Amino acid sequence: MTKPLEGIRIIDFTHVQAGPACTQLLAWFGADVIKVERPGSGDVTRNQLRDIPDADALYFTMLNSNKKSLTLDTKKPEGKEVLEKLIRESDVLVENFGPGALDRMGFSWERLNELNPKMIVASVKGFSDGHHYDDLKVYENVAQCAGGAASTTGFWDGPPTISAAALGDSNTGMHLAIGILTALLGRDKTGKGQKVAVSMQDSVLNLCRVKLRDQQRLERVGYLEEYPQYPHGEFSDVVPRGGNAGGGGQPGWVLKCKGWETDPNAYIYFTIQGHAWEPICKALGKPEWIDDPAYKTAEARQPHIFDIFKTIEGWLADKTKFEAVDILRKFDIPCAPVLTMKELANDPSLRASGTIVEVPHKKRGSYLTVGSPIKFSDLKPEVTASPLLGEHTEEVLASLGYSKQDIFNLREVKAV
């Protein structure tokens, strides 16, 4: 099967998570992604949080599938020469260096454009160019705080809270992948490359747009009717933390199920939507609530929403989270079990769909990783193992016209 991005060569100058998440996605879809790494060390995540001595850490393997590894010392003239050849024959360069790092290497936008006018240069940044914090180094949790996620996550009587989801890193990588694909389509029309940049702050804020919505509503009316603080609590002039409340206007909460005393994840998320109120009442054995004025409308229910949730927890007390969801889904009630990483790793549906895949690795043996979250009717992305450090150096150099003697000479001067 021909993959959509076959024929697109990408120079991957990224490390850690945001950039590698972007280039891995493009590699899954057929791009020839060449990860350029420092000889002897490579991406720092090869060694971070290791669980097997002398083998690449899962942190690296799960973000660098389907890529090739080229070791190259770009501080040496010979290394720079290799990179120039690679740039001339590539379509995209992706980087997440600190500000000005490419310029200091001698590969400014002007120089890259001179070497290859069709080159697309894609960058992950902490903050957008010109931002008053654009000199700050940014990591995952920093981005979540700067992008508004932390201030609106957690409970109202506790501190701002970081999400376990990689809103700053992998999310930014997904945004950058969209930008790269857009630039490639644009190049088909204009014949010209361009710069593409995505900041981690912007990417987090993009996912927090409903909170920006709520800030404007709060300023206009002074309260937010779908938050737990309404109608009995108080609102300040900023969007509060809402605990486990739903962000779309449908009251929801995490509710205890059978076994919660010993299992910290014996819970379901239960959502009360207007159209689902009658089925909810029937499922709970509370048909009298359907037409009761105290419960019939969302406005009527909100003042005692937690009493309703307490009643639902009583119904859940003798049911596991899976048993509860199996009953509730028959009534078309929005809900889900709170699933652990162990449960997700062993979920047969996720294995069958390719969302969780088992990949053989030359040094680790088999390991689990995520597969493509995007599903196609005519494409099933195959996930292959991440490369060993420098595994494809000779292959890449040969594709650039270097002879075996040339490659030997480059190794002698330790440029590769």
N, C-alpha and C positions, 0 to 999 in steps of 0.2 A: 504494500500500500504506500503510495506517495504521500508524504506528510506535507502539510501546507507550508511550513517554513523551510523545507529542504532547499539548499542553495543559498541560504542566508548565513553568512559567517559573522560570528559575534566575538569580539575580544572582551573577555570578562576580567576586568581589573577590580573586581569587588571582593569583599571579605566579610566575615561574620554572617549577618542574616538578611538585611534589607536587600542589598544588591544580589547576593546569591539566590534569594527566593525569586527574584525577577528573572534572572538568566536561566534558572532551572526550569521555570514554566515555559520559556521559549525553547529550551532544549527538548522538553517533552513533545513539543509540537513540530520538531524536526530541524530546528536551527543547529548549525555546527558551532557549538559554544566552546571556545578555547580559553580556559582559565589560566591566566598568567600569574605565576607564583614565584616567590623568592626561592632561589636554590637553597636546599638544606633545611628550610623551615616551612615555607608555604603559608597558607591561610592559618591564622592563629587558632581557629576552631578545630583544626586537626588534633590539637593537643588539649583542648579545653574539656573538662568534665569527662575524662577518659574512664571507661569501664573495663577495657582490655588493654594491658600494657603493650606498647609498641604497635598498636593498631589505631587507625584513624577513629576519632571519637564520633559518636552518633550525631553530635552537633554538626559535624562536617558532612557526614555521609547523607544526612537527611535534607541537606540544602544544596547538594552538588551532584545529583544524579544526572546521568546522560551527558556529562561534560568530558572534555579532554583537558589534561593538565600539561602545561608547558612551563618549565622552569626557565626564568630569564632574569638576569641582572641588568636592569636598565640604567644602572649607574656607570656601567662600562660602555665604551664606544661600540664594541662588538654587539653588546646587547641592544643598544639603541638602533643599530643598523638592522638587526633582526626585527625589532618592533616597527621600524619604518616600512619594511617590506610587508609585514603583516597588516599594517594599516592600509597600505595601497590595495590589498587584496581582500579587505573585509568590508562589511556593510555597517556594522554598529560597534561602537566602543562604549562599554558600560563601566562606570567607576563610582566608588563612594569614598574617595580619599578626602582628607581635610581640605579646606579652602586653599586654592593656589598650588596644590601638590602637582597637578599635571603641568602647570606653567613652569614650576621649578625643575621638572624632569626634562623640560625643553619641548613639551608637546602642548602648547597653548592651542586654543580654538583656531587661531589664525594658521598655525603650523599644521594642524590636523587637516584643515580645509585646503591648505596648499598641497598636502600629500594626497588627499582624496576628497575632492569636492562633493562626492556623494555620501561621505561618511556622516552617520548620525551619531552624535555624542550624547549619551544619556547619563545623567548624574543623580545620585541620591544626596540630598542635603539635609542638614538639621533644620534650618530655617531658610526661607526664600532669600534670594539675592536682594540686598538692600535693607533687609530686616535689621533692627537694632541689635538683635542677638545673633547675627549671622556668623560671628566668630566663635560661638559656643560649640563645644563638642557635645553631640547628642547621642544618647542611647535610648533603648526601649522605654524605660520608665520616665526618663526626662521628657521624651516626646509625648507620652500620655498626660503628663502634667501640663506641658506647654500647649497641648491641643484641646484641653477642656475635658478630657475623659475622667481624670482623677477627681476633679472637683465635683463631678456629678455622679460618682460611683461610690457605693457604700451606704451606710446608714446615717441618718441625720444627727445622731448623737455620737458619732465616731469621726475619725479623721478621713481626709480624702484617701481613696483606695485605688490601687493599681489592678487592672484586669490581667488575668493569666493569658488571655489571647494577645498575640503579638500585634497590637494595633499600631505600634510605632514602626516595627521592623517589617514583618512579612506583608502587612497591609500596604506599606509604602512601596514595597517591591511589586505588588500587584498593580498599583497605580502606575508605576514606571513602565511596566510591561505594556499596559494600554497605551501609554504615550509613545513607546517605541513602535508599536504596530501602526499607530496613527501616522507617525512620521514616515514609516516605510511606504504606506499608501500615498502619502503626500509626495514622496520622492518619485513614485511612479508617474505622477502627473507633472511634476516640475523638473525632474532630473537633478534636483539639488538636495544635499543633506541639510541638517539643521541641528541645533542644540535642543535637548529635552531635559528638563529638570523637575524633580518632585521633592518637596520638602517633607520631612517627617511630621512637623507641626501641621502642615496643610492636610496631610493624609488622615491624621487623627481627627482633625476638625471636620473633615468631610464625613466621617462616620458619626460625628456628634451633631449633625445638622438638626436633629429633632430637639436637641437641647438649646441650640441657637433659636429655634422656633419658640421654645418655651420661655426663653429670656425676653423675647419681644412681647409675648402674651402676658407675661408677668408684669412687665412695665406698663402695659395698657390697662389691665384689670386688677392687678394687685394680688392675685392668687392663681393657683393652678389646680383645677378641679379634680384631675385624675391622680394627683399625688396624695400619699397617705396623710400629709399635713392638713388636708382639706376634709371637712370644714372646721375641725376642732383646734388645729394647730395654728401656728403663725408663720408668715412668710417674710423674709427680708427682701432686699432688692436684687438678689441673685438667685439663679436656679438652684434649688436645694438638692441634697442627696435623697433619693427616693427609695432606698432599700431595694426590695425586689419588685417594685411596682412596674407595670408595663409602660413602655415609652410611647405607645401609639394611641393612648386614650382608652384602652380596654383594661379594667382592673385585673391584676394578676398577682400571684404570690407563690412562694415556695412553701409547700405544705407537707407535714409529716405523714409518713406511711408506717405500716407495720414494721417493727424492727429498728425504728429510728434511735432507740435508746442505746443501741450498741453499734449501729451502722451509721456513720455520719453522712451517708449519701442515700439513705432510705427516704427519699423525698420525690415529689413530682412538682412540676410547675403547672399551675391551674389558672386559666384565663376565663374571665367572665365577659363575654361579648353580648351585646344587646340581643342579636338574633338567636343566640344560644341559650338565653335565659330559660325558656320553656323546656328544652331538652335537659338542661342542668337540673331543674326542679324534678323532672321525671326520673333522671338517673339517681338522684339523691333520695327519692321517695318523699319528696316535699311538694306534691301537686298543689297544695293550698297556697304556696308562694306565687304561683303563676299570675293570679289576678289580684293578689293582695296589694293595695295601694302603697304599703310600706316597702314593697320589693319590686313592683311591676316595672319601674323605669330605672335607668342608670342613676338619675338624679336622686331618686328615692333611696336607692341602695347605698350610695356612697357614704352617708353618715354612719352606717353600721356595717361597712364592708368587712371589717375584721371579725365581727360576730358571725357573718356569713362564712368566712373562711374557717372559723373555729368549728362551725357546724359541719363543714366539708371534712375537716380533719377528723371529726368524730366518725364520719362515714368511712374514712380511710384507715381507721385504727386497726381493722382486722384484715387489711389487704396489703400485699406487697406493692411496690411501685409498678411492677410489671402487670400484676393482676388489675390494679386500678386503671391503668391506661388501656388495657384490653377491654375493660367495661366501658370506659368513657368515650373511647373512639367510636364505638357503635352508635353513640348519640351525637357524633360530630362535634364534640367539645374540644376546643384547642387545649392541648396538654402534652406533657412529655415527661418521661422519667429523668431524673438527674443521673446521668451516666458518668461513670468513672473512666479514667484512661484505660484501666484493665478491661472493663466491659466493652469499650470501643475497639480496643485492639483485637478482641476475640469475637466481634460482631460478624456473623456470617454474611449479613447483607452488605456490610461495608467491604468485606473481602471480595464478594461476588461482583460488586460494582467497580472495583479497582480504586476505591477511596483509601483503603488500607492495603498495602502490598508487601509481600515478603521478597526481599532481594538478596541474591547470593553475592558475597564479597570475597575477594581473593585472600584477605587477611582476617576479616572478622567472622567469616562464615555467613549465615543468613541473618538478616536483621529486618525489622519492620520499619516502614516509612509511609508517609502519605503519598497517594497518587494524585492524579489530576482531579481537582474539584469540578472542573468543567467537563461536561459530557457531550459527545457528538454522535450524530447518527452514522457518520461515515469515517470516524476516526476513533481508535482506541489507543491512547498514548501508552507506549511501553516504557516502564521505568527500569533503567539499568543502573548498575552500581556506580558510585562516585569513583573518580579516578585516584589511583595512587599518586603521590607527589612525583611530578615529572614523567608520568607513565607514557605520555604521548609526545614527548619532546622531539624525538627523532622523526616521528611521523609528521609532525607539523613542520619541522624544518625542511624535511624532504619535499613537502608540498609547496614550499616557498622556493625550491630550486637548489637547496644546499646539498652538496655531495657528502658522502661518508667522511671524506677527508676534512671537508669544511666543518662538519659536525664534531669531528675529533678535535679540530683546532679550537672550536668554541668551548669545548669541555676543558681543554688544556688551560685556557685563560679564565676558566670558571665563569663564563658569561651565561652558560646554561646549566 
